[in-house]
Amino acid sequence: MAKSYAETDRRIIGEAYGGGETLENVTILCDDYDSRWPGSGDDKASCEYMAGKLEGYGLENVHLEKFTIPGWKRGPAKITVLEPRRKEIPCIGLPMTADGTVEAELVDLGEGAVDVYENRRKEIEGKIVLVSSAQPPTMARYLHRSERYQRSVMAGAAGWIFMTHYPAYGPPTGGISPIIPGVGVSYEDGAYLARVLHRKGRVKLRLEVDCKNLQVDTWNVVADLPGKKEGETVVYGAHYEGHDIAVGALDDATGAAVVMETARILAKEKQMKRGMRFLLFGAEEIGLYGSRAYVRDHPEDVANTRFMMNFDAAGRYGKQGFLLHGWPQLEPFFKKITSAIGPDIPLWQGVSPYSDHWPFFLKGVPTAGMGDPEENKRLGGRGFGHTSYDTVDKVNLRAMRECAANAGIAAVRIADADDWPVTLRPQKEVEAFVPAQGFKETVELGEKLKAYLNKKRKTLKPETRDYLDRLTGGWDEVI
């Protein structure tokens, strides 16, 4: 006879909806520790706060783990239209960009689908490229900002302008690489540049970026909830930092707060059969550095991970369902979970390489995320994420409560199951699976970029050479 979780579910739901702990944690992370940007000092201070809360919730082995990464410090950035009419355009440097000044003509690549860079290489070479953040309508797979930047570099671009496709959201941010100067501009200013180029046939710009690339220390937070059995562990994780221009409330203080809330709720339950580990990652936004460091430093723990759930901006909006990362064998198991929660809870499949599940996924660990596919389609991108308007007032407490409750209900079943339907995916299957999902071009891009830069090594800036020296071309570097 199947075990009944009705009483457990009621307790979990009651805890999740009975207080405002998630919103309080989001508020404190954002109001007291700003963006928690790597190397800022607020990153470590926020980790100490989160660790203290987790200890208070009853978690064990709570500690911080330091790792060193290529960091970045912002300076002023400026676009000046030189021709056909002089005009200043507000902009912000994109994290990890190279500094420098470029004077060149503008080329508008629209959404920058992958075929445009080779097709228009002669136009792009030596020019400043304008690319929209909108998803190219001709592409089925998601096209990330970093891929558009790197393809622009390899087509010979001298500078790069990233234009948000959301009106009235201001300039977007997001990590790139220290190769050519790159900035973000608002929809309105990007539309102006594209419009003038279309009307006049030629626009000449001066792009100036002042910044510093440097090594910094930052931290992960680790906390355990022991189980009755030794061996396999269930991992719930999220990154805690936002971008330096904003407090990162939606992306990803909400995810960190949901992980903490799930830990608080489950610590009140009697021991589950298998233990859980709760991870709060640093430096996700500029290269998945926190999750990569954890996977590198904990090979035995990763090998014993039964399942990893990643909460990247989870609990923002919409229904809080489960996104399985290419594990159809888990659908029957999760259908029982969604049926227990409610008939409208979404369950779907898909995977991308752009968040902290990815290093686990590459080691064969079954991974998933949470959210609502219909809401994602409606937003058509990040929404307020990666802008200065990603603030606490945008946070949805109801969605966070639902996310924590549903995640807690799932965790109990995952940890207790003796008939867990999957094991770690063998590396040969991982290597075959990733290209089959349409990411072959993406995961090979690092190797192509490395070869391209090596040919130009003598002319590269010091920060670009440093970047080249640490670039392996590995699949975990697609960000």
C-alpha positions as CSV (number, residue, x, y, z in Angstrom):
1,M,0.0,0.0,0.0
2,A,1.4,3.4,-1.0
3,K,2.4,5.7,1.9
4,S,0.0,8.6,2.5
5,Y,1.5,12.0,2.8
6,A,-1.7,13.9,3.5
7,E,-0.8,15.0,7.0
8,T,2.7,15.9,6.0
9,D,1.4,17.9,3.0
10,R,-1.0,19.8,5.3
11,R,1.8,20.7,7.7
12,I,4.1,21.8,4.9
13,I,1.4,24.0,3.3
14,G,0.4,25.4,6.7
15,E,4.0,26.4,7.4
16,A,4.6,27.9,3.9
17,Y,1.4,30.0,4.0
18,G,1.4,30.7,7.7
19,G,4.1,33.4,7.8
20,G,6.1,36.0,5.9
21,E,9.6,34.6,6.4
22,T,10.3,34.4,2.7
23,L,9.4,38.0,2.0
24,E,11.4,39.1,5.2
25,N,14.5,37.3,3.9
26,V,14.2,38.8,0.5
27,T,13.7,42.3,2.0
28,I,16.8,41.9,4.3
29,L,19.0,40.5,1.5
30,C,18.1,43.4,-0.8
31,D,17.8,46.3,1.7
32,D,20.7,45.4,3.9
33,Y,23.1,43.8,1.5
34,D,22.3,45.5,-1.9
35,S,23.3,43.3,-4.8
36,R,25.6,40.9,-2.9
37,W,27.9,41.4,-5.9
38,P,31.0,39.1,-5.8
39,G,33.9,40.8,-4.1
40,S,31.8,43.7,-2.8
41,G,31.9,42.7,0.9
42,D,28.1,42.5,0.9
43,D,28.4,39.0,-0.6
44,K,30.2,37.6,2.4
45,A,28.0,39.6,4.9
46,S,24.8,38.3,3.2
47,C,26.2,34.7,3.4
48,E,26.8,35.1,7.1
49,Y,23.3,36.3,7.5
50,M,21.8,33.4,5.5
51,A,24.0,30.9,7.4
52,G,22.8,32.3,10.7
53,K,19.2,32.0,9.7
54,L,19.7,28.4,8.5
55,E,21.4,27.5,11.8
56,G,18.4,29.0,13.6
57,Y,16.1,26.9,11.5
58,G,17.9,23.7,12.8
59,L,20.1,22.9,9.9
60,E,23.4,21.2,10.6
61,N,27.0,21.6,9.2
62,V,26.1,25.1,8.2
63,H,29.2,26.8,6.8
64,L,30.6,29.1,4.1
65,E,32.9,27.9,1.4
66,K,35.3,30.5,-0.2
67,F,36.3,30.4,-3.9
68,T,38.3,32.8,-6.1
69,I,37.0,34.1,-9.4
70,P,37.6,36.6,-12.1
71,G,35.7,39.6,-10.8
72,W,34.8,43.0,-12.2
73,K,34.4,46.6,-11.0
74,R,32.2,49.1,-12.7
75,G,33.3,52.5,-14.0
76,P,31.5,55.1,-16.2
77,A,30.4,54.2,-19.7
78,K,29.3,56.5,-22.5
79,I,28.0,56.4,-26.1
80,T,28.3,59.5,-28.2
81,V,26.7,59.7,-31.6
82,L,29.2,61.5,-33.8
83,E,27.3,61.4,-37.1
84,P,24.9,62.3,-38.6
85,R,24.0,64.4,-35.5
86,R,25.9,64.6,-32.2
87,K,24.0,63.2,-29.3
88,E,24.8,61.5,-26.0
89,I,23.2,58.1,-25.4
90,P,22.9,56.8,-21.8
91,C,24.4,53.3,-21.3
92,I,26.0,51.0,-18.7
93,G,29.0,48.7,-19.0
94,L,28.1,45.0,-19.1
95,P,29.8,43.0,-16.3
96,M,33.2,41.4,-17.3
97,T,33.5,43.6,-20.4
98,A,36.9,45.0,-21.4
99,D,37.4,48.7,-21.0
100,G,38.4,51.0,-23.8
101,T,37.2,53.5,-26.4
102,V,36.0,52.6,-29.9
103,E,35.0,54.9,-32.7
104,A,33.3,53.1,-35.5
105,E,30.1,52.9,-37.6
106,L,27.0,51.2,-36.3
107,V,25.6,47.9,-37.6
108,D,22.1,46.7,-36.5
109,L,21.8,42.9,-36.2
110,G,18.2,43.0,-34.8
111,E,17.7,39.9,-32.6
112,G,21.1,38.5,-33.7
113,A,20.1,35.0,-34.8
114,V,23.1,32.6,-35.2
115,D,23.2,32.8,-39.0
116,V,23.5,36.5,-39.2
117,Y,27.1,36.8,-38.0
118,E,28.6,34.8,-40.9
119,N,26.2,36.1,-43.4
120,R,27.1,39.8,-42.5
121,R,30.7,39.3,-41.5
122,K,32.0,41.9,-44.0
123,E,29.5,44.5,-42.6
124,I,30.4,43.6,-38.9
125,E,34.1,43.7,-39.1
126,G,35.6,46.7,-37.3
127,K,32.1,48.1,-36.5
128,I,30.0,48.6,-33.3
129,V,27.2,46.0,-33.3
130,L,23.7,46.7,-31.9
131,V,21.7,43.5,-30.8
132,S,18.3,43.2,-29.2
133,S,17.6,41.0,-26.3
134,A,14.4,39.6,-28.0
135,Q,14.4,35.9,-28.8
136,P,14.9,35.5,-32.6
137,P,11.6,34.3,-34.1
138,T,13.5,31.9,-36.4
139,M,15.2,30.0,-33.5
140,A,13.6,27.2,-31.5
141,R,16.3,27.1,-28.8
142,Y,17.0,30.0,-26.4
143,L,19.7,32.4,-27.6
144,H,21.6,33.8,-24.7
145,R,23.2,37.2,-24.5
146,S,26.7,35.8,-24.1
147,E,26.4,33.7,-27.3
148,R,25.3,36.8,-29.3
149,Y,28.3,38.7,-27.9
150,Q,30.8,36.0,-28.6
151,R,29.6,35.4,-32.2
152,S,29.8,39.2,-32.7
153,V,33.4,39.1,-31.5
154,M,34.3,36.2,-33.9
155,A,32.7,38.1,-36.7
156,G,35.2,41.0,-36.1
157,A,33.0,43.5,-34.1
158,A,35.0,46.3,-32.4
159,G,32.3,47.2,-29.9
160,W,28.9,45.8,-28.7
161,I,25.6,47.3,-27.7
162,F,22.9,45.2,-26.0
163,M,19.4,46.7,-26.3
164,T,16.6,45.4,-24.1
165,H,13.4,44.6,-25.9
166,Y,11.2,45.8,-22.9
167,P,10.0,49.4,-23.1
168,A,10.5,51.6,-20.0
169,Y,12.8,49.1,-18.2
170,G,16.1,51.1,-18.6
171,P,19.4,49.6,-19.8
172,P,19.9,45.8,-19.2
173,T,22.9,44.2,-17.6
174,G,24.4,40.8,-17.9
175,G,27.8,39.1,-18.0
176,I,29.9,38.9,-21.2
177,S,33.6,38.5,-21.6
178,P,36.6,40.9,-21.5
179,I,37.3,41.0,-25.2
180,I,35.7,44.1,-26.8
181,P,33.8,46.9,-24.9
182,G,30.2,46.0,-24.4
183,V,27.3,48.1,-23.0
184,G,23.6,47.9,-22.3
185,V,21.1,50.5,-23.5
186,S,17.3,51.0,-23.0
187,Y,14.8,49.9,-25.6
188,E,14.0,53.5,-26.4
189,D,17.7,54.5,-27.0
190,G,18.4,51.3,-29.0
191,A,15.3,52.0,-31.1
192,Y,16.5,55.5,-31.7
193,L,19.9,54.3,-32.9
194,A,18.3,51.7,-35.2
195,R,15.8,54.2,-36.5
196,V,18.5,56.8,-37.4
197,L,20.6,54.1,-39.1
198,H,17.6,53.1,-41.2
199,R,16.7,56.6,-42.1
200,K,20.1,58.1,-42.7
201,G,22.0,55.0,-43.9
202,R,25.0,55.6,-41.7
203,V,25.6,56.2,-37.9
204,K,29.1,56.8,-36.4
205,L,29.6,56.3,-32.7
206,R,32.2,56.7,-30.0
207,L,31.8,54.0,-27.3
208,E,33.7,54.5,-24.1
209,V,33.9,52.0,-21.2
210,D,35.8,52.4,-18.0
211,C,36.0,49.3,-15.7
212,K,38.4,46.9,-14.0
213,N,38.8,43.2,-14.3
214,L,40.4,41.7,-11.2
215,Q,40.5,38.5,-9.0
216,V,38.1,38.4,-6.1
217,D,37.0,36.0,-3.4
218,T,33.4,35.2,-2.9
219,W,31.4,32.5,-1.1
220,N,28.8,29.7,-1.2
221,V,26.6,28.7,1.8
222,V,26.2,25.0,2.6
223,A,23.7,23.5,5.1
224,D,22.6,20.0,5.8
225,L,19.4,18.2,7.0
226,P,20.5,14.7,7.8
227,G,18.3,11.7,6.9
228,K,17.8,8.3,8.5
229,K,20.0,6.6,5.8
230,E,23.6,7.4,4.8
231,G,24.3,7.7,1.1
232,E,22.2,9.6,-1.4
233,T,21.3,13.2,-0.8
234,V,18.7,15.5,-2.3
235,V,20.1,19.0,-3.1
236,Y,18.1,22.2,-3.3
237,G,20.0,25.3,-4.5
238,A,19.8,28.9,-5.7
239,H,22.2,31.7,-6.4
240,Y,21.9,34.6,-4.0
241,E,23.6,37.5,-5.8
242,G,22.0,40.0,-8.1
243,H,23.8,42.3,-10.6
244,D,25.7,45.3,-9.3
245,I,23.2,47.8,-10.7
246,A,20.3,46.4,-8.7
247,V,19.4,44.5,-5.6
248,G,18.3,41.5,-7.6
249,A,15.1,40.8,-5.7
250,L,13.4,38.6,-8.3
251,D,16.7,37.3,-9.7
252,D,17.6,35.8,-7.4
253,A,16.9,36.8,-3.8
254,T,13.5,35.1,-4.3
255,G,15.2,31.8,-5.2
256,A,17.6,32.0,-2.2
257,A,14.7,32.9,0.1
258,V,12.6,29.9,-1.2
259,V,15.5,27.5,-0.6
260,M,15.9,28.9,3.0
261,E,12.1,28.6,3.6
262,T,12.0,25.0,2.3
263,A,14.9,24.2,4.6
264,R,13.0,25.8,7.5
265,I,9.8,23.9,6.8
266,L,11.5,20.5,6.3
267,A,13.7,20.9,9.4
268,K,10.4,20.8,11.4
269,E,9.5,17.4,9.9
270,K,10.7,14.1,11.3
271,Q,13.8,12.8,9.6
272,M,13.3,11.8,6.0
273,K,14.9,8.6,4.8
274,R,17.6,10.5,2.9
275,G,19.2,13.7,3.8
276,M,19.1,17.0,2.1
277,R,21.7,19.6,1.3
278,F,20.7,23.3,0.8
279,L,23.2,25.4,-1.3
280,L,23.2,29.1,-1.8
281,F,25.6,29.9,-4.7
282,G,27.6,33.0,-5.3
283,A,28.7,34.5,-8.7
284,E,26.1,32.7,-10.9
285,E,25.4,35.8,-13.0
286,I,29.0,36.1,-14.4
287,G,29.7,32.4,-15.1
288,L,28.0,29.9,-12.7
289,Y,31.2,30.1,-10.6
290,G,29.6,29.1,-7.3
291,S,28.0,25.9,-8.6
292,R,31.0,25.1,-10.6
293,A,33.2,25.5,-7.5
294,Y,30.9,23.3,-5.5
295,V,30.8,20.5,-8.1
296,R,34.6,20.7,-8.5
297,D,35.3,20.6,-4.7
298,H,32.7,18.0,-3.8
299,P,33.0,15.1,-6.3
300,E,31.9,12.4,-3.8
301,D,28.9,14.4,-2.7
302,V,27.9,15.1,-6.3
303,A,28.2,11.4,-7.1
304,N,25.8,10.7,-4.2
305,T,23.3,13.3,-5.3
306,R,19.9,11.7,-6.0
307,F,18.3,14.9,-7.4
308,M,19.1,18.6,-7.7
309,M,16.4,21.3,-7.8
310,N,17.6,24.7,-8.9
311,F,15.5,27.8,-7.9
312,D,16.7,30.5,-10.3
313,A,14.1,33.3,-9.9
314,A,11.6,30.7,-8.9
315,G,8.6,31.9,-7.0
316,R,8.3,35.1,-9.0
317,Y,5.0,34.8,-10.8
318,G,2.5,32.2,-12.1
319,K,1.9,28.6,-11.0
320,Q,4.7,26.8,-9.3
321,G,5.2,23.6,-11.3
322,F,8.2,21.5,-12.1
323,L,10.6,21.7,-15.1
324,L,12.4,18.4,-15.5
325,H,15.7,18.8,-17.3
326,G,15.4,16.0,-19.9
327,W,14.3,13.2,-17.6
328,P,11.1,11.6,-19.0
329,Q,11.6,8.6,-16.6
330,L,10.7,11.0,-13.8
331,E,7.4,12.1,-15.2
332,P,5.2,9.4,-13.6
333,F,6.8,10.1,-10.2
334,F,6.3,13.9,-10.5
335,K,2.7,13.4,-11.9
336,K,1.8,11.9,-8.6
337,I,3.3,14.9,-6.9
338,T,1.4,17.4,-9.0
339,S,-1.8,15.4,-8.6
340,A,-1.4,15.6,-4.8
341,I,-0.8,19.4,-5.0
342,G,-3.5,20.3,-7.5
343,P,-4.7,19.6,-11.1
344,D,-3.4,22.8,-12.6
345,I,0.3,22.5,-11.5
346,P,2.4,22.4,-14.7
347,L,5.0,19.6,-15.4
348,W,7.2,19.9,-18.4
349,Q,10.6,19.0,-19.9
350,G,13.4,21.2,-21.1
351,V,17.0,22.2,-20.3
352,S,19.3,25.1,-20.9
353,P,23.0,25.6,-19.8
354,Y,22.4,29.0,-18.2
355,S,21.9,28.4,-14.5
356,D,23.3,26.6,-11.5
357,H,21.8,23.2,-12.4
358,W,24.2,23.0,-15.3
359,P,27.4,21.8,-13.6
360,F,25.4,19.1,-11.8
361,F,23.6,18.2,-15.1
362,L,27.0,17.7,-16.8
363,K,27.9,15.2,-14.1
364,G,24.8,13.2,-14.9
365,V,22.8,14.3,-11.9
366,P,19.0,14.4,-12.4
367,T,18.1,18.1,-12.2
368,A,15.0,20.3,-12.4
369,G,13.7,23.8,-11.8
370,M,10.4,25.4,-10.9
371,G,8.0,27.9,-12.4
372,D,5.3,28.3,-15.0
373,P,5.9,27.8,-18.8
374,E,2.9,29.9,-19.8
375,E,4.1,32.8,-17.6
376,N,7.6,32.5,-19.1
377,K,6.1,32.8,-22.6
378,R,4.0,35.8,-21.6
379,L,7.1,37.6,-20.2
380,G,9.1,36.7,-23.3
381,G,12.3,37.1,-21.3
382,R,13.6,38.2,-17.9
383,G,11.1,41.0,-17.2
384,F,12.5,43.2,-14.5
385,G,15.4,40.9,-14.0
386,H,18.9,42.3,-14.9
387,T,17.6,45.9,-14.6
388,S,17.8,48.4,-11.9
389,Y,14.1,47.9,-11.3
390,D,14.5,44.4,-10.0
391,T,13.4,45.6,-6.5
392,V,11.6,44.2,-3.5
393,D,8.3,45.8,-4.5
394,K,8.1,43.5,-7.5
395,V,8.2,40.4,-5.3
396,N,5.1,38.1,-5.1
397,L,4.7,36.6,-1.6
398,R,1.9,34.3,-2.8
399,A,4.1,32.8,-5.5
400,M,7.0,32.3,-3.1
401,R,4.7,30.6,-0.6
402,E,3.4,28.3,-3.3
403,C,6.9,27.6,-4.5
404,A,8.2,26.7,-1.1
405,A,5.1,24.5,-0.3
406,N,5.3,22.6,-3.6
407,A,9.1,22.2,-3.3
408,G,8.7,20.9,0.2
409,I,6.0,18.4,-0.8
410,A,8.2,17.2,-3.6
411,A,11.3,16.9,-1.4
412,V,9.7,14.6,1.1
413,R,8.7,12.2,-1.6
414,I,12.0,12.3,-3.4
415,A,14.0,11.7,-0.2
416,D,11.7,8.9,1.0
417,A,11.3,7.0,-2.3
418,D,12.9,3.5,-2.3
419,D,11.8,3.1,-6.0
420,W,13.5,6.2,-7.3
421,P,13.3,5.6,-11.1
422,V,16.6,7.1,-12.2
423,T,20.3,7.0,-11.5
424,L,23.1,9.3,-12.5
425,R,23.4,9.6,-16.3
426,P,26.6,8.1,-17.6
427,Q,29.0,10.6,-19.1
428,K,28.7,9.0,-22.6
429,E,25.0,9.6,-22.4
430,V,25.5,13.2,-21.2
431,E,27.8,13.9,-24.1
432,A,25.2,12.5,-26.5
433,F,22.2,14.2,-24.8
434,V,23.4,17.8,-24.9
435,P,23.8,18.1,-28.7
436,A,20.5,16.4,-29.1
437,Q,18.8,19.2,-27.2
438,G,20.0,21.7,-29.8
439,F,22.9,23.1,-27.8
440,K,25.7,21.6,-29.9
441,E,26.5,25.0,-31.4
442,T,26.4,26.6,-27.9
443,V,28.7,24.1,-26.1
444,E,31.2,24.2,-29.0
445,L,31.3,28.0,-29.0
446,G,34.0,28.2,-26.3
447,E,36.4,26.1,-28.2
448,K,35.8,28.2,-31.4
449,L,36.3,31.4,-29.4
450,K,39.5,30.1,-27.9
451,A,40.9,29.3,-31.3
452,Y,39.9,32.7,-32.6
453,L,41.5,34.6,-29.8
454,N,44.7,32.5,-29.9
455,K,45.3,33.7,-33.4
456,K,45.2,37.3,-32.2
457,R,47.0,36.7,-28.9
458,K,49.8,39.3,-29.5
459,T,47.3,42.1,-30.0
460,L,45.0,41.3,-27.0
461,K,44.7,43.4,-23.9
462,P,46.1,41.9,-20.7
463,E,42.6,41.2,-19.3
464,T,41.7,39.4,-22.6
465,R,44.8,37.3,-22.4
466,D,44.0,36.4,-18.8
467,Y,40.5,35.3,-20.0
468,L,42.0,33.3,-22.8
469,D,44.4,31.5,-20.5
470,R,41.6,30.3,-18.2
471,L,39.2,29.5,-21.1
472,T,39.1,25.7,-21.5
473,G,36.3,25.5,-24.1
474,G,34.5,23.1,-21.7
475,W,30.7,22.7,-21.7
476,D,30.4,24.4,-18.3
477,E,31.7,27.7,-19.8
478,V,28.8,28.3,-22.2
479,I,27.7,31.2,-20.0
